Amino acid sequence: MIGRAGFSSKCWRVLRWAGLAAAAPALWACTSRTLEAPNITPTATLTTNFTQKINNEIDILFMVDNSSSMTEMQSKLYDQLPVFMNKLTGLQNPPSLHVAVVSSDMGAPGDSTTAIMCTPAGNQGQFQSMPRGNCAASTITAGDTFISSDTSSKNFTDPIATVFQCIALLGDKGCGFENQLASIDRALGGDGQQPSTNAGFLRPEAYLGIVILTNEDDCSAPANTPLYSLAGGQQNVANQYGPIANYRCNQFGHLCTEPGGAVEAPPLQPPGNAMMTGTTKTLDMTNCMSNDTGSGLLTPVSKFISDIKALKPNDADNQILVAAISAPPMPYTVAWLPQSGGQNTQAGEVWPVIEHSCGAKGGDDVNPSPMTVNTTDGSFGDPGVRIAQFVNAFPNSVLASICDASYASSMTAIATKLGQLITPPCITGKIQTDSQNQPMCSVVEHLTDMQGNKKDIPLQNCNENGNAAPCWTLTAGGTNCAGSQMMVNDPPGTNTSSENSTVNCSICLPLPAGSTPQPGC
């Protein structure tokens, strides 16, 4: 286990395979007593050279939908934030955390009609750190915009779970055209326009966790989009973009399979194959995905994926976790309801809405439906097609339902996944031992202190130096590890801004039948 035992939690890092290489004088040795390469027989063993990044730093960004329908769902999140934070801080070696909160409101630049629903600019991805709700003070250092638990820069005095709760309830006054993905991209600087107030949140060696809470799909669009305005038309279905409502995000953001098999955008008018459900026409669509083609008006999900992965260019798949508590992308049903609030509408005119994929049917933030929500606490959600596509693009991911009665299990699952990022990985294969039956490995720590000074320190085997820190030891693999794990002990008070180690071990190879095993194998 590459980790820390009872000393500085700052000194966890991740073990990454850098490749296999034969032992050579240029490499650090595979013995704790010298820095000479172990004497091994190439046909019997090989030296596995892998670089571990000892890293317990996790930067976590929460994107909280603050549109008008989110009150109940934010409240459920609020209740479980202590569960989430206590799970992380209760790890055997707690991580060094940066935690920030951002809204879904990126504004909706358009004409005067949209101004009554959204401001033109919104929050532009700026971290939200002011106390809200019944919280009078966050206790975060004045001028700071995110929580830092790092021992060298801790910036709050109340318990971290309480501080998190204080800044996480963003309210319900945000824009009804949610830009969840654009807000995340801007907040982290993936689009090259990170707000200056967010500086210092992302640490180069830290893992990145992104957690999304939203009950509608992403509607992020380029700055020059006509999607949020009348665009020369009127508020009715005669407008080429339809009435100003969330359905525009579906019509110009998704591609789905219709009952006849054609792949189309959700239609503005009821097609011939729409079904009658009571007095309402409906159309069930399947296999929906983001419309990242030229006919779509939203920013391609693929751009947000590439922007976020570029933040960790060396190993994005292992350094980033993305989770969402959102609505499932299916079922996906369009319903046409009698118009409301239109201009020069015709008798009997109907407008399209997306029925909720969990909760009630019909309505949205811009044009709510009078239909009753069928969840006990009022939660509901629309198909999160683009949200799910974004989350599923990351190997480390969690998708949970916004309509769950409690978010305890989903927040626990997310915290557990984040904790696993800093769990030391497994060293597989039989490690050759020396004449004293000690594993033939060497560990060299490469330290960088707060002043940027670099130093390499060869570590001894704890079994051979009386467990005097710094030293290393191998233990039997834990859960899901059929090999060995290495534990590195640092002296009390070790506090570095970055640290990594080079570990070399001689791994025994299978031999032909009848061959004599190499000593130690």
C-alpha positions in Angstrom: 0.0 0.0 0.0 1.5 3.3 -1.0 0.2 5.4 1.8 0.7 6.9 5.2 0.4 5.2 8.5 -0.5 7.5 11.4 1.6 10.4 10.3 1.0 13.3 7.9 -2.0 12.8 5.7 -0.4 15.2 3.3 1.8 12.5 2.2 -0.5 10.1 0.4 0.1 9.8 -3.3 -1.1 7.6 -6.2 0.8 4.6 -7.6 0.9 4.7 -11.4 2.6 2.1 -13.7 5.1 3.8 -15.8 6.3 0.7 -17.6 8.6 -2.3 -17.2 12.3 -1.9 -17.4 15.3 -4.1 -16.8 17.4 -3.2 -13.8 20.2 -0.8 -14.7 22.7 1.4 -12.7 20.8 4.4 -13.8 17.7 3.2 -12.0 17.1 3.4 -8.2 18.0 0.0 -6.8 15.7 -2.7 -5.6 17.1 -3.1 -2.1 16.6 -0.9 0.9 20.2 -0.9 2.0 22.0 0.4 -1.1 21.2 2.1 -4.3 22.7 -0.7 -6.4 20.6 -2.7 -8.9 19.7 -6.1 -7.5 21.5 -9.1 -9.0 18.7 -11.0 -10.8 18.5 -13.6 -13.5 16.6 -12.1 -16.5 14.9 -15.4 -17.3 13.7 -15.7 -13.7 12.8 -12.2 -12.6 12.4 -8.7 -14.0 12.6 -5.3 -12.4 9.3 -3.6 -12.5 9.9 0.2 -12.5 6.8 2.2 -11.7 6.4 5.7 -10.5 4.0 6.4 -7.6 2.5 9.8 -7.1 1.9 10.1 -3.3 -1.1 12.4 -3.4 -4.0 12.8 -1.0 -5.2 16.1 -2.5 -8.7 16.3 -3.9 -10.3 19.4 -5.4 -14.1 19.0 -5.4 -16.5 21.3 -7.3 -20.2 21.1 -6.6 -22.5 22.5 -9.3 -25.8 23.2 -7.7 -28.8 24.0 -9.9 -30.3 27.2 -8.6 -33.3 27.5 -10.9 -36.9 28.0 -9.6 -37.8 24.3 -9.2 -34.8 23.2 -7.0 -35.8 24.2 -3.5 -36.7 20.7 -2.3 -33.8 19.0 -4.0 -31.3 21.5 -2.5 -32.8 20.9 0.9 -32.2 17.1 0.5 -28.6 17.8 -0.6 -28.1 20.1 2.5 -29.2 17.3 4.8 -26.6 14.8 3.4 -23.6 17.1 3.1 -22.4 16.1 6.6 -22.7 12.4 5.5 -20.5 13.2 2.4 -17.9 15.2 4.3 -17.7 12.9 7.3 -17.1 10.0 4.9 -14.1 11.7 3.4 -12.7 13.1 6.6 -13.2 9.8 8.3 -10.8 7.9 6.0 -7.8 6.3 7.6 -5.7 9.0 5.9 -8.0 12.0 5.3 -7.5 13.9 2.1 -6.4 17.5 1.8 -9.5 19.1 0.4 -10.4 22.1 -1.7 -14.2 22.4 -2.0 -16.1 25.0 -4.1 -19.7 25.6 -5.1 -20.9 27.0 -8.4 -24.4 27.7 -9.7 -26.0 26.7 -13.0 -26.7 30.3 -13.9 -24.6 31.6 -16.8 -27.3 34.1 -17.9 -29.3 34.2 -21.1 -28.3 37.0 -23.4 -31.2 37.9 -25.5 -34.0 40.4 -26.0 -36.2 42.0 -23.4 -38.6 39.1 -23.2 -35.9 36.8 -21.8 -34.8 39.5 -19.3 -37.8 38.8 -17.2 -36.5 35.2 -16.7 -32.7 35.6 -16.6 -30.1 38.2 -16.3 -27.8 38.5 -19.4 -24.6 37.5 -17.5 -25.6 35.3 -14.6 -22.8 34.1 -12.3 -20.3 33.2 -15.0 -18.9 30.3 -13.1 -17.8 32.3 -10.1 -17.5 30.3 -6.9 -20.4 31.0 -4.5 -19.1 31.3 -0.9 -21.5 33.7 0.9 -23.5 32.4 3.8 -27.1 31.5 2.9 -30.2 30.2 4.6 -30.1 30.3 8.4 -26.3 30.5 8.3 -25.0 33.9 9.5 -21.3 33.4 8.8 -19.4 30.7 6.9 -16.2 31.3 9.0 -14.2 31.1 5.7 -11.4 33.6 5.7 -12.6 36.9 4.3 -11.9 37.2 0.5 -11.5 33.4 0.0 -14.1 31.8 -2.3 -13.6 28.1 -1.5 -13.0 25.8 1.4 -9.4 24.7 2.0 -8.6 22.0 4.6 -4.9 21.8 3.7 -2.9 22.1 6.9 -0.8 24.9 5.4 -3.7 26.9 4.2 -6.8 26.0 6.3 -9.2 28.9 5.9 -12.2 28.2 8.2 -12.9 27.7 11.9 -16.3 25.9 12.1 -16.5 22.1 11.3 -16.0 21.6 7.6 -19.4 19.9 7.1 -21.1 23.0 8.7 -19.1 25.4 6.6 -20.0 23.4 3.5 -23.7 23.5 4.4 -23.5 27.2 4.9 -22.5 28.0 1.3 -24.2 25.2 -0.6 -27.9 26.4 -0.5 -27.9 28.7 -3.6 -31.6 29.3 -3.6 -34.1 29.2 -6.5 -33.6 32.6 -8.3 -31.2 31.4 -11.0 -31.9 31.4 -14.7 -34.4 28.8 -16.0 -32.1 28.1 -18.9 -29.6 26.0 -16.9 -26.0 26.0 -18.2 -24.6 23.4 -15.9 -21.7 22.2 -18.1 -20.7 25.7 -19.2 -20.6 26.8 -15.6 -18.3 24.0 -14.6 -16.1 24.6 -17.6 -15.9 28.3 -16.8 -15.4 27.8 -13.1 -12.4 25.5 -13.6 -10.9 27.4 -16.5 -11.5 24.7 -19.1 -12.7 27.3 -21.5 -9.8 29.5 -20.8 -11.9 32.1 -19.1 -11.7 31.2 -15.4 -12.9 34.0 -13.1 -10.0 35.6 -11.2 -11.8 34.9 -7.9 -11.5 31.2 -8.6 -7.7 31.2 -8.8 -5.8 28.8 -6.6 -8.6 26.2 -6.4 -7.1 23.6 -8.8 -3.8 22.1 -7.6 -1.6 20.5 -10.3 -1.2 17.2 -8.5 -4.7 17.0 -7.0 -7.5 14.7 -8.0 -10.5 16.5 -9.3 -14.1 15.7 -8.3 -17.1 17.2 -10.0 -20.5 16.7 -8.4 -23.7 17.9 -10.2 -27.1 18.4 -8.6 -29.8 19.3 -11.1 -33.3 18.3 -12.2 -33.1 19.5 -15.8 -30.8 18.8 -18.7 -27.9 21.1 -19.6 -28.8 23.9 -22.0 -25.3 25.5 -22.4 -25.1 27.4 -25.7 -22.6 29.8 -27.3 -22.7 33.5 -26.4 -24.3 34.5 -29.7 -27.1 32.0 -29.6 -30.7 32.9 -30.6 -32.0 30.2 -28.3 -32.8 32.5 -25.4 -34.6 35.3 -27.3 -37.6 35.8 -29.5 -35.2 36.3 -32.4 -37.6 38.4 -34.4 -40.6 36.2 -33.8 -43.4 36.0 -31.2 -44.1 34.0 -28.2 -45.9 31.1 -30.0 -45.3 28.1 -32.1 -45.0 30.2 -35.2 -41.6 31.3 -34.0 -39.0 29.2 -35.8 -37.5 28.4 -32.4 -40.9 27.9 -30.7 -42.1 29.7 -27.6 -39.4 30.7 -25.1 -39.3 27.7 -22.8 -37.1 24.9 -21.8 -38.3 22.8 -24.6 -36.0 24.7 -26.9 -33.1 23.0 -25.1 -34.6 19.6 -26.1 -35.6 20.6 -29.7 -32.2 22.1 -30.5 -30.0 20.0 -28.1 -31.1 16.4 -28.5 -31.4 13.7 -31.2 -33.7 10.8 -30.5 -35.2 7.8 -32.3 -38.9 8.2 -33.1 -41.3 5.2 -33.0 -40.8 4.7 -36.8 -37.0 4.4 -36.4 -36.0 7.8 -37.7 -33.4 9.7 -35.7 -34.8 13.2 -35.3 -34.7 16.2 -33.0 -37.8 16.4 -30.7 -40.5 18.1 -32.9 -42.1 21.4 -32.3 -45.5 20.3 -33.7 -47.2 16.9 -33.0 -46.1 14.5 -35.8 -48.5 12.1 -37.5 -47.3 9.2 -35.3 -48.0 11.0 -32.0 -50.3 9.1 -29.7 -53.4 10.3 -27.9 -53.0 9.9 -24.1 -56.4 11.0 -22.8 -56.9 14.4 -24.4 -53.2 15.0 -24.9 -51.0 14.1 -27.8 -47.7 12.5 -26.8 -44.6 11.1 -28.5 -42.3 8.5 -26.9 -38.7 8.8 -28.1 -35.7 6.5 -27.3 -31.9 6.4 -27.6 -31.6 10.2 -27.1 -28.2 11.8 -27.2 -26.8 15.3 -27.4 -27.2 16.8 -30.8 -23.5 17.7 -31.4 -24.1 18.0 -35.2 -24.5 21.2 -37.1 -28.3 21.2 -36.6 -27.9 21.6 -32.8 -27.7 25.0 -31.2 -26.1 23.9 -27.9 -22.4 23.7 -27.2 -21.4 20.1 -28.0 -21.0 17.9 -24.9 -17.8 16.6 -26.5 -16.2 20.0 -26.0 -16.9 20.1 -22.3 -15.5 16.5 -22.0 -12.3 17.5 -23.7 -12.0 20.7 -21.8 -12.3 19.0 -18.4 -10.0 16.1 -19.3 -7.4 18.6 -20.5 -7.2 19.9 -16.9 -5.4 16.7 -16.1 -3.5 16.0 -19.3 -1.2 13.2 -17.9 -3.9 10.8 -16.6 -7.4 12.3 -16.8 -9.1 8.9 -16.6 -7.6 8.2 -13.2 -7.4 11.7 -11.8 -11.0 12.9 -12.4 -14.3 11.7 -11.0 -17.6 13.1 -12.2 -20.9 12.4 -10.5 -24.4 13.7 -11.0 -27.6 13.5 -8.9 -30.0 14.2 -11.8 -32.9 12.8 -13.7 -32.5 9.6 -15.8 -32.3 10.2 -19.5 -35.2 7.8 -20.1 -38.2 7.7 -20.4 -38.3 10.5 -22.9 -41.8 11.7 -23.8 -43.0 14.8 -25.5 -46.5 16.1 -24.6 -48.4 18.9 -26.2 -50.4 21.0 -23.8 -52.7 24.0 -24.2 -50.6 27.2 -24.6 -50.0 29.6 -21.8 -48.7 33.2 -21.9 -48.4 33.4 -25.6 -48.7 36.2 -28.1 -51.2 36.1 -31.0 -51.8 32.4 -30.4 -54.5 30.6 -32.3 -57.5 28.8 -30.8 -56.5 25.3 -29.7 -52.8 26.0 -30.0 -50.6 23.5 -28.1 -47.0 23.8 -26.9 -44.6 21.0 -26.5 -43.1 20.1 -23.1 -40.9 17.2 -21.9 -42.6 14.9 -19.4 -40.5 14.3 -16.3 -38.5 11.1 -16.4 -39.0 10.9 -12.6 -41.7 12.7 -10.7 -44.7 14.4 -12.4 -45.5 14.9 -16.1 -45.1 18.1 -18.0 -43.9 21.6 -17.2 -40.6 23.3 -16.8 -38.9 26.2 -15.0 -40.1 28.7 -17.6 -43.6 27.3 -18.1 -44.5 25.2 -15.1 -47.3 22.6 -15.4 -50.2 22.5 -12.9 -49.9 18.7 -12.9 -49.3 17.1 -9.5 -45.8 15.9 -8.6 -46.0 12.2 -7.6 -43.0 12.2 -5.3 -43.6 12.7 -1.6 -41.3 15.6 -1.2 -42.0 17.4 -4.5 -38.9 16.3 -6.3 -39.0 15.8 -10.1 -36.6 15.8 -13.0 -36.5 16.0 -16.8 -34.5 13.6 -18.9 -30.8 14.4 -18.3 -29.5 13.3 -21.7 -26.5 15.6 -21.9 -25.7 15.4 -18.2 -25.6 11.6 -18.4 -23.5 11.7 -21.6 -21.0 14.0 -19.8 -20.8 11.9 -16.7 -20.4 8.6 -18.5 -17.5 9.9 -20.5 -15.4 9.6 -17.4 -14.3 6.1 -16.2 -14.7 7.2 -12.5 -18.3 8.3 -12.4 -21.5 8.0 -10.4 -25.1 8.6 -11.6 -27.9 8.9 -9.0 -31.6 9.9 -9.2 -32.7 13.4 -8.2 -36.0 11.9 -7.3 -34.7 9.7 -4.5 -36.4 10.3 -1.2 -32.9 10.8 0.4 -29.5 11.5 -1.1 -27.7 9.6 1.7 -26.8 6.6 -0.4 -25.8 8.7 -3.4 -23.6 11.1 -1.4 -22.0 8.1 0.4 -21.3 6.5 -3.0 -19.7 9.6 -4.3 -17.6 10.2 -1.2 -16.5 6.5 -1.3 -15.5 6.8 -5.0 -13.5 10.0 -4.2 -11.8 8.2 -1.4 -10.8 5.3 -3.7 -8.9 7.8 -5.8 -6.3 8.1 -3.1 -6.4 4.4 -2.1 -2.9 3.0 -2.9 -3.1 0.6 -5.8 -2.1 -3.0 -5.9 1.4 -4.4 -6.7 0.7 -7.7 -8.4 3.1 -10.6 -8.9 5.5 -12.3 -6.5 8.2 -10.0 -5.3 11.7 -11.5 -5.1 13.2 -11.6 -1.6 16.8 -11.3 -0.5 18.8 -13.6 1.8 17.1 -12.1 4.9 13.7 -12.8 3.3 13.1 -9.1 2.8 11.4 -7.8 -0.4 13.9 -6.7 -3.0 12.5 -3.2 -3.6 13.7 0.3 -3.3 11.8 3.5 -2.7 13.1 7.0 -3.3 11.0 10.0 -2.3 11.2 13.2 -4.4 10.1 16.0 -2.2 9.3 19.6 -3.0 8.8 21.9 0.0 6.7 25.1 0.2 9.6 27.1 -1.0 10.0 25.0 -4.2 13.2 23.3 -3.0 13.6 19.8 -4.3 15.3 16.9 -2.5 15.5 13.1 -3.2 15.5 10.8 -0.2 16.2 7.0 -0.5 14.0 5.3 2.1 14.9 2.1 4.1 12.7 -0.9 4.7 10.9 -0.3 8.1 11.7 -3.9 9.0 15.4 -3.3 8.7 15.7 0.1 10.4 13.5 -0.4 13.5 10.5 1.4 11.9 12.3 4.7 12.0 10.5 7.2 9.7 10.8 7.8 6.9 10.7 4.2 5.8 8.5 1.8 3.8 6.9 -1.6 4.4 4.9 -4.0 2.3 1.6 -5.5 3.5 -0.8 -8.1 2.1 -3.2 -6.6 -0.3 -6.5 -5.3 1.0 -9.9 -5.4 -0.7 -9.7 -6.0 -4.4 -5.9 -6.5 -4.3 -4.5 -10.0 -4.8 -0.9 -8.8 -4.5 0.9 -6.4 -2.1 0.5 -2.8 -1.0 3.2 -0.5 0.2 2.9 1.8 3.2 5.3 4.7 3.5 5.8 6.3 6.9 6.9 9.9 7.1 8.0 11.7 10.3 5.5 13.7 12.2 5.2 17.3 10.8 6.0 16.4 7.2 4.3 19.0 5.2 5.1 19.3 1.5 3.3 21.0 -1.4 4.1 18.0 -3.6 5.7 14.7 -3.3 6.3 11.6 -5.4 8.3 8.4 -5.2 10.1 6.1 -7.5 9.6 2.4 -6.5 11.5 -0.4 -8.1 10.8 -4.1 -7.3 12.1 -7.4 -8.6 9.1 -9.4 -9.7 9.5 -13.2 -10.1 8.5 -14.6 -13.5 7.0 -18.0 -14.2 9.7 -20.5 -15.2 9.6 -23.5 -17.5 8.6 -26.8 -15.9 11.6 -28.4 -14.2 13.7 -25.2 -14.0 15.3 -24.2 -10.7 13.7 -21.1 -9.2 15.9 -18.0 -8.7 16.8 -17.6 -5.0 14.0 -15.5 -3.3 11.4 -16.7 -5.8 
